[in-house]
Amino acid sequence: MVRRQRIGAGFYAQLFGLMVLTFVVHEAGHWAAGRALGYEAYFSLNSAGVRDPSIPVEHMIAVRAGGVVVTLLQALLGLALVLTRGSLAAYAVLFSAAFMRFMAAVMTMMQPNDEAAITLAMGWGRWSGHALVVAVLVGMTIWGARHLRIGWKANLLAWAVASVAVTAVVGLDMALQGGL
């Protein structure tokens, strides 16, 4: 185990930027999956997909899974760098992935997000996908925090910063789409 990490303003600024980048990379995963399947795809800060309304369910699942898989890979990379290098920046990468998918689960109460859309299409219910993905990501984040000896106060402030970043991304995306 490494010594307790001293976390300052630079970490939180980095976390904010990485939260925004997490959205971009996640949506790029959806876009890339749609393009790989041969569809005309769209991409914004907080949404991506294909324009074909008659997409087969298997392709919809693949497109939805594209973003989730990219986010899981992001978290694996972050955890690997936390464990091998003791990287605080990598912890921000890991935290961003977990926070984003947790918030996606929360938003599923209003409209099924990626994991819910996938598991609903597969007949597994609304929450099973979110439960699995969020449990894995939060577990990895706890592992990383313990390894770096990051305490609850730092994580609480990280939660607040991530919340502001998510709000900024969603608001900016709505403004760019003409929804504000």
N, C-alpha and C positions, 0 to 999 in steps of 0.2 A: 504494500500500500504506500502511496506517496503521502507527503506531508500535506496538511490542510492548505487548500488553495486560497490565496488572497484575491478576492474578487472586487474589482473597482468599476468605475464608470465605463471604461473601455470595453469590458466584457458585456455590459448591458447594451452599449451602442452596437457592438458586434452582433449580439443576439437579435436586436431589432432588424438589422440588415439581413441576417440569416433567415429570419422569419419571412421576410419579403421574398428572398431567394427561394425558400422552401416552397412557397406558393407557385412561383414561376416554374421551378423544376417539376413539381407535382403536375401542374397543368400541361407542361411539355410532355410528360409521360402519356397523358391521355391523347394529346395531339399526335404524338409519334405512333401510338398504337392504332389510331384511326387511319393515319396515312399508310402504315404498314399493311393494313387490311384493304387499301385501295380507295378509301373514301376521301371526299373533300372535307377537310377538318377546319375547325375554328379554334382560336386560342385567345384568352385574355388573362388578366391577373388572377381571376378567381373562377374561371370556367374554361372548359375546353371539351371538345367532343366532335361528333360528325354531323354534317348537315342533312344526311339522308334519314327521313322519318320512318322509313320502312326497314331499318337495319335489323338483321336477324338477331335474336336474343343472344346467341353465342358470341356474336361480334360486339354487341352492347356490353356483355360481361368482360370481354377482352379489353375494350376501350376503357371501361371503368376501372378495371384492374391495372391498366397501364400506369395510372397516377399513383395508385396505392403501392404497387411494386417498387416504383422509383423512390417513394418516400421510405419504404422499408429498407431499401438498399442504402439510402442516405443515412438512416439510423445505424445500420450495420457498420458502415464506414466510420461514422462518428464514434461508435462504441469501440471499434478496433483501435482507433487513434487515441482514445482516452486510455484504454488499457495498456497499449504498447508505448505510448509517448507521454502519457499524463497531460494531454493537451486540453487546456481549458476552452480553446476555440472549438475543438471537436465536441466538447460537451454542449456547447451552444448549438451545434449542428444536430446532435442527438435530441436535445430538449425541444428544438424547433419541430422536429418530425413528430415527436410524441404529442406536443401541444396542438399541432395542426390537426392531427387525426382525432384527438379528444374533442376539439371544438367541432369537427365534422360530425361526430356522434351526437353532440348536443344539438346541432342544427337539424339533425335527422328527425327531431321531434316535430319540425315544421314541414320538412320535405326530405324524402330518403336521399342520403348522400351516397357516395360510391359504395362503401361496404354494404350498406342497407339495400341499395339497388341490386347489387350482385346476389346477396343471400335471398332477397325476395324472389328474384328471377329463378333461383335454384330451389325454391320452396323450403328454405331454411329459416324463414322468419326475418323480421326487421333488424334484430339486435345481435344476432350471432356473429356476423362479420365484424361489427364494431367491437364487440366484446373481445374477440380474439386479437384483432389488430391493436387495439388500445392496450390490452393487457400485456402483449409482447413489447410494445413500445415503452409503456410506463415501466415495466420490469427492467428493460435495458437502461432506461434513464436512471432508475434507482441504483442499479448496479454501477453505472458511471459516476453518479453522485457519491456513492459510498467509496468507490475507488479513489476519487479525487478529494474525498472528505469535504464535500460541499454541504453545508448545513441548510436547515429549513428556512432560515431568514433569507439567504441568498436565493433559494429556489422560489420563495414567495415573491421576492422582488422580480425574479425572472418571469414568474407567472404574470405579474402586472405589466412588465415591459412587453411580453408576448401578446397580452390582451390588447394593448394599445396598437401593436404592429398589425394584428389581425383586423382590428377595427379600421386602421388606415388602409390596408389592402382592400378590404371589402368596400369601404367608402370611395376610394380612388377608382376601383373597378366600376362601381355604379356610376360615378361621375363620367368616366370615359365612355361608358355604354349609353350615356344620356339619361340615366335613371334618377339623377338627383336634381 
